[in-house]
Amino acid sequence: MASEIGSIRYEEEFILNSRGMKLFTCRWLPTNCEPKALIFLCHGYAMECSISMKGAATRLAKAGFAVYGIDYEGHGKSAGLQERKENKRKMRILLGESMGGAMVLLLHRKKPVYWDGGVLVAPMCKIADDMKPHPMVISVFTKLCHIIPTWKIIPTPDVIDAAFRDPEIRKEIRSNPYCYKGRPRLQTGYQLVKVSLDLEERLQEVSLPFLIVHGGDDKVTDPSVSKLLYETASSSDKTFELYKGMWHSLSYGELPENIDIVFSDIINWLDQRVALGLRCMEVFTMCVRE
């Protein structure tokens, strides 16, 4: 399916993964210019791309970037990456929010030199203490997840109330049939805790250029760990922006004027990296010719 709204072309399709499961994919492409770079969206836990990340994708596409999204298994409209010829010489940048930020770091770890940069929006390097069950509860659930992995019995506060500041956005998410609203399943909760602990212990291995944006009043993921990532990562090109008074969901659930501030910083950072990449490409081409 494809449609055009103003200067943006939106397309969506389903693909089959290696296990034969249908995964939903979507993309927002600028129609009035050649894309500056490719942005790959990594959505957060219980969210999806085509609705909850539409605002972020539209802003980036209007700024001249080609934006690609995929709903993970068990998320959104879903039940490998293929490179197009015209995209081979473009920079590849990951953008992930919350759990999607953890996905960005895991993808970077898997292919350290493949990605040209990452934008981490309130990344899940550690689950905030207020949102995490007691260690004894975690120990019990770890054992139970091997017996009843799909049971929804993890006692956690309402993530929607804690993450999304705008009351209208909370209503929108609760009415979105593609966003999961129940308690986390045992296996899901176990994996979230396991991954966040693993990332927290290996922050020094992060080497790609990155921008972290995090709300100072985030009650879902810990801003202090984002600061620790910034200070510990081996990346030579790294930026950390902490927004006083802002909540967890900076791309979708914040007040409109705050979202404008965040995306102004994100797009400026992206434009600077693209300009630097083009200069490096020009120098490389001149050296080859000589």
Backbone hydrogen bonds in HBPLUS format (Angstrom, degrees):
<---DONOR---> <-ACCEPTOR-->    atom                        ^
c    i                          cat <-CA-CA->   ^        H-A-AA   ^      H-
h    n   atom  resd res      DA  || num        DHA   H-A  angle D-A-AA Bond
n    s   type  num  typ     dist DA aas  dist angle  dist       angle   num
A0012-GLU N   A0001-MET O   2.90 MM  11  5.41 150.7  1.99 154.7 160.0     1
A0003-SER N   A0010-TYR O   2.80 MM   7  5.29 148.7  1.90 152.5 160.8     2
A0010-TYR N   A0003-SER O   2.71 MM   7  5.29 161.5  1.74 164.6 169.6     3
A0005-ILE N   A0008-ILE O   2.89 MM   3  5.43 162.7  1.92 163.8 167.8     4
A0008-ILE N   A0005-ILE O   3.12 MM   3  5.43 161.0  2.16 123.1 128.6     5
A0031-THR N   A0007-SER O   2.83 MM  24  5.25 166.3  1.84 140.9 142.1     6
A0009-ARG N   A0029-LEU O   2.76 MM  20  5.06 168.2  1.78 152.4 156.4     7
A0029-LEU N   A0009-ARG O   2.81 MM  20  5.06 166.4  1.82 147.0 151.7     8
A0011-GLU N   A0027-ARG O   2.93 MM  16  5.32 159.9  1.97 152.5 158.0     9
A0027-ARG N   A0011-GLU O   2.82 MM  16  5.32 147.2  1.92 155.6 157.8    10
A0013-GLU N   A0025-THR O   2.97 MM  12  5.44 156.9  2.02 142.3 147.6    11
A0025-THR N   A0013-GLU O   2.81 MM  12  5.44 159.4  1.85 169.6 176.5    12
A0015-ILE N   A0023-LEU O   2.88 MM   8  5.28 159.3  1.92 149.1 154.9    13
A0023-LEU N   A0015-ILE O   2.73 MM   8  5.28 165.0  1.75 157.6 163.1    14
A0017-ASN N   A0021-MET O   2.95 MM   4  5.51 156.8  2.00 147.5 153.7    15
A0020-GLY N   A0017-ASN O   2.93 MM   3  5.29 162.3  1.96 119.3 121.4    16
A0079-ALA N   A0022-LYS O   2.85 MM  57  5.32 144.5  1.98 156.1 167.7    17
A0071-ASP N   A0024-PHE O   2.99 MM  47  5.52 159.8  2.03 153.2 159.5    18
A0026-CYS N   A0069-GLY O   2.93 MM  43  5.17 158.6  1.98 141.6 142.8    19
A0069-GLY N   A0026-CYS O   2.78 MM  43  5.17 168.8  1.80 156.2 154.9    20
A0028-TRP N   A0067-VAL O   2.83 MM  39  5.13 154.1  1.90 145.6 154.3    21
A0067-VAL N   A0028-TRP O   2.96 MM  39  5.13 175.2  1.96 154.5 155.5    22
A0036-LYS N   A0064-GLY O   2.79 MM  28  5.85 164.8  1.82 158.7 164.1    23
A0066-ALA N   A0037-ALA O   3.14 MM  29  6.39 162.6  2.17 169.1 169.9    24
A0038-LEU N   A0091-MET O   2.96 MM  53  6.09 172.3  1.96 157.7 160.3    25
A0093-ILE N   A0038-LEU O   2.86 MM  55  6.04 170.0  1.87 170.1 173.5    26
A0039-ILE N   A0066-ALA O   2.80 MM  27  6.10 169.5  1.81 166.6 169.5    27
A0068-TYR N   A0039-ILE O   2.81 MM  29  6.19 162.0  1.84 165.9 172.2    28
A0040-PHE N   A0093-ILE O   2.84 MM  53  6.27 153.5  1.91 153.3 161.5    29
A0095-LEU N   A0040-PHE O   2.82 MM  55  5.84 165.2  1.84 152.6 148.9    30
A0041-LEU N   A0068-TYR O   2.78 MM  27  6.06 169.3  1.79 170.0 173.7    31
A0042-CYS N   A0095-LEU O   2.73 MM  53  6.05 139.0  1.90 152.1 154.5    32
A0097-GLU N   A0042-CYS O   3.19 MM  55  6.60 149.9  2.29 170.6 172.9    33
A0047-MET N   A0044-GLY O   3.21 MM   3  5.47 159.3  2.25 128.0 127.9    34
A0180-TYR N   A0046-ALA O   2.92 MM 134  4.67 142.7  2.06 127.9 138.1    35
A0053-MET N   A0049-CYS O   3.18 MM   4  4.87 141.8  2.33 119.1 127.4    36
A0054-LYS N   A0051-ILE O   3.29 MM   3  5.07 161.0  2.33  99.3 104.6    37
A0057-ALA N   A0053-MET O   2.94 MM   4  6.16 167.9  1.96 155.3 159.0    38
A0058-THR N   A0054-LYS O   2.82 MM   4  5.95 159.8  1.86 152.6 158.1    39
A0059-ARG N   A0055-GLY O   3.10 MM   4  6.27 162.2  2.13 148.2 152.3    40
A0060-LEU N   A0056-ALA O   3.10 MM   4  6.35 161.2  2.14 150.3 155.4    41
A0061-ALA N   A0057-ALA O   2.84 MM   4  6.04 158.0  1.89 151.7 158.2    42
A0062-LYS N   A0058-THR O   2.91 MM   4  6.06 158.0  1.96 149.6 155.3    43
A0063-ALA N   A0059-ARG O   3.12 MM   4  6.32 132.7  2.35 134.5 146.8    44
A0063-ALA N   A0060-LEU O   3.12 MM   3  4.99 128.2  2.40  90.6 104.7    45
A0065-PHE N   A0060-LEU O   3.07 MM   5  5.60 161.2  2.11 141.0 141.2    46
A0064-GLY N   A0061-ALA O   2.96 MM   3  5.10 158.9  2.00 105.4 110.9    47
A0075-HIS N   A0072-TYR O   2.99 MM   3  5.30 149.2  2.09 139.3 135.6    48
A0078-SER N   A0075-HIS O   3.04 MM   3  5.84 161.9  2.07 151.5 153.9    49
A0087-ASN N   A0084-ARG O   2.99 MM   3  5.36 152.2  2.07 110.5 119.4    50
A0088-LYS N   A0085-LYS O   3.44 MM   3  5.69 172.5  2.44 112.0 114.1    51
A0090-LYS N   A0087-ASN O   3.16 MM   3  5.40 165.8  2.18 113.8 117.7    52
A0116-ASP N   A0092-ARG O   2.75 MM  24  5.35 156.4  1.81 153.7 160.9    53
A0094-LEU N   A0117-GLY O   3.04 MM  23  6.41 159.2  2.08 149.3 146.1    54
A0119-VAL N   A0094-LEU O   2.74 MM  25  6.18 156.1  1.79 154.2 162.6    55
A0096-GLY N   A0119-VAL O   3.02 MM  23  6.44 158.7  2.06 171.7 178.6    56
A0121-VAL N   A0096-GLY O   2.88 MM  25  6.04 174.8  1.88 159.6 160.4    57
A0100-GLY N   A0097-GLU O   2.81 MM   3  4.64 142.2  1.95 134.2 123.4    58
A0098-SER N   A0121-VAL O   2.88 MM  23  6.30 156.6  1.94 165.2 171.2    59
A0101-GLY N   A0098-SER O   2.86 MM   3  5.16 136.7  2.05 105.1 117.4    60
A0124-MET N   A0098-SER O   2.94 MM  26  4.90 141.2  2.10 130.6 118.9    61
A0102-ALA N   A0099-MET O   3.06 MM   3  5.10 120.3  2.43  95.7 110.1    62
A0103-MET N   A0099-MET O   3.02 MM   4  6.43 149.4  2.12 143.7 152.8    63
A0104-VAL N   A0100-GLY O   2.96 MM   4  6.28 146.9  2.07 141.4 149.7    64
A0105-LEU N   A0101-GLY O   3.18 MM   4  6.53 159.3  2.23 146.7 150.6    65
A0106-LEU N   A0102-ALA O   2.95 MM   4  6.23 153.7  2.02 150.3 158.1    66
A0107-LEU N   A0103-MET O   2.84 MM   4  6.03 160.3  1.88 153.3 158.4    67
A0108-HIS N   A0104-VAL O   2.95 MM   4  6.15 156.0  2.01 148.0 155.0    68
A0109-ARG N   A0105-LEU O   2.98 MM   4  6.15 151.9  2.06 139.4 146.9    69
A0110-LYS N   A0106-LEU O   2.99 MM   4  6.24 148.0  2.09 143.2 151.7    70
A0111-LYS N   A0107-LEU O   3.05 MM   4  6.30 155.1  2.11 148.9 154.6    71
A0114-TYR N   A0111-LYS O   3.22 MM   3  5.43 157.1  2.28 110.2 117.1    72
A0118-GLY N   A0209-PRO O   2.91 MM  91  6.42 136.6  2.10 145.4 158.9    73
A0211-LEU N   A0118-GLY O   2.95 MM  93  6.46 149.4  2.05 156.2 165.9    74
A0120-LEU N   A0211-LEU O   2.78 MM  91  6.06 170.3  1.79 168.7 171.9    75
A0213-VAL N   A0120-LEU O   2.95 MM  93  6.34 160.6  1.98 160.3 163.1    76
A0122-ALA N   A0213-VAL O   2.81 MM  91  6.07 162.3  1.84 165.7 170.0    77
A0128-ALA N   A0220-VAL O   2.98 MM  92  5.31 166.7  2.00 137.5 136.3    78
A0131-MET N   A0128-ALA O   2.92 MM   3  5.42 144.2  2.05 113.3 123.8    79
A0132-LYS N   A0128-ALA O   3.15 MM   4  6.34 125.6  2.46 145.9 160.6    80
A0132-LYS N   A0129-ASP O   3.32 MM   3  5.12 143.7  2.46  93.9 103.9    81
A0137-VAL N   A0134-HIS O   2.88 MM   3  5.18 119.3  2.25 108.1 123.8    82
A0138-ILE N   A0134-HIS O   2.94 MM   4  6.31 156.4  2.00 155.6 163.4    83
A0139-SER N   A0135-PRO O   2.94 MM   4  6.18 152.9  2.01 145.0 151.9    84
A0140-VAL N   A0136-MET O   3.09 MM   4  6.39 157.2  2.14 145.6 150.8    85
A0141-PHE N   A0137-VAL O   2.89 MM   4  6.12 167.7  1.91 155.2 158.9    86
A0142-THR N   A0138-ILE O   2.84 MM   4  5.95 144.9  1.96 145.8 155.3    87
A0143-LYS N   A0139-SER O   3.41 MM   4  6.69 151.1  2.50 140.4 145.8    88
A0144-LEU N   A0140-VAL O   3.01 MM   4  6.33 159.4  2.05 148.5 155.0    89
A0145-CYS N   A0141-PHE O   2.83 MM   4  5.86 144.3  1.96 148.1 155.2    90
A0146-HIS N   A0143-LYS O   3.44 MM   3  6.04 158.7  2.49 111.1 116.3    91
A0147-ILE N   A0144-LEU O   2.79 MM   3  5.18 151.1  1.87 112.8 122.6    92
A0148-ILE N   A0144-LEU O   2.79 MM   4  5.93 169.5  1.80 171.8 175.1    93
A0151-TRP N   A0148-ILE O   3.25 MM   3  5.80 167.3  2.27 119.9 123.8    94
A0187-GLN N   A0149-PRO O   2.95 MM  38  4.73 171.5  1.96 138.9 136.1    95
A0186-LEU N   A0151-TRP O   2.95 MM  35  5.84 138.9  2.12 150.9 161.0    96
A0162-ALA N   A0158-ASP O   3.18 MM   4  6.43 149.0  2.28 144.1 153.2    97
A0163-ALA N   A0159-VAL O   2.78 MM   4  5.78 144.5  1.90 153.2 161.7    98
A0164-PHE N   A0160-ILE O   3.16 MM   4  5.83 169.2  2.17 146.4 149.2    99
A0249-SER N   A0163-ALA O   3.11 MM  86  5.64 174.2  2.11 145.8 144.0   100
A0166-ASP N   A0253-GLY O   2.78 MM  87  5.42 160.8  1.81 160.0 165.1   101
A0169-ILE N   A0166-ASP O   3.05 MM   3  5.35 124.5  2.37 105.9 119.5   102
A0170-ARG N   A0166-ASP O   3.14 MM   4  6.55 150.4  2.24 150.1 159.0   103
A0171-LYS N   A0167-PRO O   3.14 MM   4  6.48 155.3  2.20 146.1 151.3   104
A0172-GLU N   A0168-GLU O   3.01 MM   4  6.27 154.6  2.08 142.0 149.4   105
A0173-ILE N   A0169-ILE O   2.89 MM   4  6.14 158.8  1.94 153.6 157.8   106
A0174-ARG N   A0170-ARG O   2.99 MM   4  6.22 161.5  2.03 148.7 154.0   107
A0175-SER N   A0171-LYS O   3.01 MM   4  6.23 134.5  2.23 142.2 154.0   108
A0176-ASN N   A0173-ILE O   3.07 MM   3  4.98 150.3  2.16  98.6 107.9   109
A0179-CYS N   A0176-ASN O   3.19 MM   3  5.67 170.7  2.20 118.0 120.4   110
A0189-GLY N   A0185-ARG O   2.90 MM   4  6.12 170.0  1.90 164.3 166.0   111
A0190-TYR N   A0186-LEU O   2.96 MM   4  6.15 160.6  2.00 150.5 156.2   112
A0191-GLN N   A0187-GLN O   3.00 MM   4  6.17 160.2  2.04 146.7 151.5   113
A0192-LEU N   A0188-THR O   2.96 MM   4  6.21 156.6  2.01 153.1 159.8   114
A0193-VAL N   A0189-GLY O   3.07 MM   4  6.28 167.0  2.09 153.3 155.7   115
A0194-LYS N   A0190-TYR O   2.91 MM   4  6.04 162.7  1.94 149.0 154.7   116
A0195-VAL N   A0191-GLN O   2.87 MM   4  5.96 166.2  1.89 150.8 153.9   117
A0196-SER N   A0192-LEU O   3.02 MM   4  6.12 164.0  2.05 146.4 151.4   118
A0197-LEU N   A0193-VAL O   3.00 MM   4  6.14 158.9  2.04 151.2 156.4   119
A0198-ASP N   A0194-LYS O   3.05 MM   4  6.23 156.6  2.11 144.0 150.8   120
A0199-LEU N   A0195-VAL O   2.87 MM   4  6.12 163.1  1.90 157.0 160.9   121
A0200-GLU N   A0196-SER O   2.99 MM   4  6.07 159.0  2.04 143.6 149.7   122
A0201-GLU N   A0197-LEU O   3.19 MM   4  6.38 145.0  2.32 142.5 150.3   123
A0202-ARG N   A0199-LEU O   3.04 MM   3  5.17 145.6  2.16 102.5 112.9   124
A0205-GLU N   A0202-ARG O   3.11 MM   3  5.70 161.6  2.15 115.9 121.5   125
A0206-VAL N   A0203-LEU O   3.22 MM   3  5.81 168.4  2.24 117.6 121.2   126
A0234-SER N   A0206-VAL O   2.93 MM  28  5.91 123.0  2.26 147.5 164.0   127
A0210-PHE N   A0237-ASP O   3.13 MM  27  6.69 148.1  2.23 146.0 154.1   128
A0239-THR N   A0210-PHE O   3.00 MM  29  6.41 143.7  2.13 146.8 157.7   129
A0212-ILE N   A0239-THR O   2.84 MM  27  6.21 160.4  1.88 151.7 157.9   130
A0241-GLU N   A0212-ILE O   2.80 MM  29  6.09 162.9  1.83 158.8 164.6   131
A0214-HIS N   A0241-GLU O   3.00 MM  27  6.44 153.9  2.07 164.0 170.8   132
A0243-TYR N   A0214-HIS O   2.92 MM  29  6.24 162.9  1.95 155.6 161.4   133
A0218-ASP N   A0215-GLY O   3.29 MM   3  5.26 151.2  2.38 114.3 110.9   134
A0216-GLY N   A0243-TYR O   2.71 MM  27  5.34 168.0  1.73 141.2 136.9   135
A0217-ASP N   A0246-MET O   2.85 MM  29  5.48 150.4  1.94 156.3 162.4   136
A0225-VAL N   A0222-ASP O   3.11 MM   3  5.58 141.7  2.27 110.2 119.7   137
A0226-SER N   A0223-PRO O   3.11 MM   3  5.08 121.1  2.47  94.1 108.9   138
A0227-LYS N   A0223-PRO O   3.03 MM   4  6.42 152.5  2.11 148.5 156.0   139
A0228-LEU N   A0224-SER O   2.97 MM   4  6.21 146.9  2.08 133.3 142.7   140
A0229-LEU N   A0225-VAL O   2.79 MM   4  6.06 151.3  1.87 145.2 152.5   141
A0230-TYR N   A0226-SER O   2.98 MM   4  6.27 159.9  2.02 146.6 151.5   142
A0231-GLU N   A0227-LYS O   2.96 MM   4  6.24 153.9  2.03 147.1 154.1   143
A0232-THR N   A0228-LEU O   2.80 MM   4  5.83 144.8  1.92 147.5 157.3   144
A0233-ALA N   A0229-LEU O   2.89 MM   4  5.57 166.7  1.90 150.7 153.3   145
A0246-MET N   A0243-TYR O   3.23 MM   3  5.75 166.3  2.25 128.9 132.3   146
A0258-ASN N   A0255-LEU O   2.88 MM   3  5.34 129.7  2.14 114.1 127.9   147
A0259-ILE N   A0255-LEU O   3.05 MM   4  6.38 153.4  2.12 154.6 163.0   148
A0260-ASP N   A0256-PRO O   3.05 MM   4  6.34 153.2  2.13 148.3 155.2   149
A0261-ILE N   A0257-GLU O   3.31 MM   4  6.56 149.9  2.41 133.8 140.5   150
A0262-VAL N   A0258-ASN O   3.01 MM   4  6.34 164.0  2.04 153.7 157.1   151
A0263-PHE N   A0259-ILE O   2.93 MM   4  6.13 170.8  1.94 156.9 159.1   152
A0264-SER N   A0260-ASP O   2.98 MM   4  6.03 142.6  2.12 141.1 151.0   153
A0265-ASP N   A0261-ILE O   3.20 MM   4  6.50 155.5  2.26 147.3 152.5   154
A0266-ILE N   A0262-VAL O   2.95 MM   4  6.29 155.5  2.01 147.2 154.9   155
A0267-ILE N   A0263-PHE O   2.91 MM   4  5.89 172.9  1.92 146.0 148.4   156
A0268-ASN N   A0264-SER O   3.06 MM   4  6.08 154.9  2.13 139.7 147.1   157
A0269-TRP N   A0265-ASP O   3.02 MM   4  6.15 156.9  2.08 143.7 149.8   158
A0270-LEU N   A0266-ILE O   2.92 MM   4  6.21 160.5  1.96 152.1 157.7   159
A0271-ASP N   A0267-ILE O   2.87 MM   4  6.02 166.1  1.89 150.9 154.7   160
A0272-GLN N   A0268-ASN O   3.04 MM   4  6.22 154.3  2.11 144.8 151.5   161
A0273-ARG N   A0269-TRP O   3.08 MM   4  6.38 155.5  2.14 148.4 154.6   162
A0274-VAL N   A0270-LEU O   2.91 MM   4  6.20 158.4  1.96 155.8 162.0   163
A0275-ALA N   A0271-ASP O   2.95 MM   4  6.10 163.8  1.98 148.4 152.8   164
A0276-LEU N   A0272-GLN O   2.99 MM   4  6.16 155.6  2.05 143.2 150.0   165
A0277-GLY N   A0273-ARG O   2.85 MM   4  6.05 153.5  1.92 144.2 151.9   166
A0278-LEU N   A0274-VAL O   2.90 MM   4  6.17 154.5  1.96 152.3 158.6   167
A0279-ARG N   A0275-ALA O   3.07 MM   4  6.32 154.3  2.14 144.9 151.6   168
A0280-CYS N   A0276-LEU O   3.01 MM   4  6.26 157.4  2.06 148.4 154.4   169
A0281-MET N   A0277-GLY O   2.94 MM   4  6.15 152.0  2.02 144.4 152.3   170
A0282-GLU N   A0278-LEU O   2.94 MM   4  6.19 153.3  2.01 145.7 152.5   171
A0283-VAL N   A0279-ARG O   3.01 MM   4  6.27 159.5  2.05 149.4 154.4   172
A0284-PHE N   A0280-CYS O   2.92 MM   4  6.11 158.9  1.97 146.9 153.0   173
A0285-THR N   A0281-MET O   2.91 MM   4  6.10 158.8  1.95 149.0 154.3   174
A0286-MET N   A0282-GLU O   3.00 MM   4  6.20 157.2  2.05 147.8 153.6   175
A0287-CYS N   A0283-VAL O   2.98 MM   4  6.21 155.5  2.04 147.9 154.6   176
A0288-VAL N   A0284-PHE O   2.97 MM   4  6.24 155.2  2.04 148.4 155.1   177
A0289-ARG N   A0285-THR O   3.01 MM   4  6.24 159.7  2.05 148.1 153.3   178
A0290-GLU N   A0286-MET O   3.04 MM   4  6.25 151.1  2.13 145.0 152.4   179
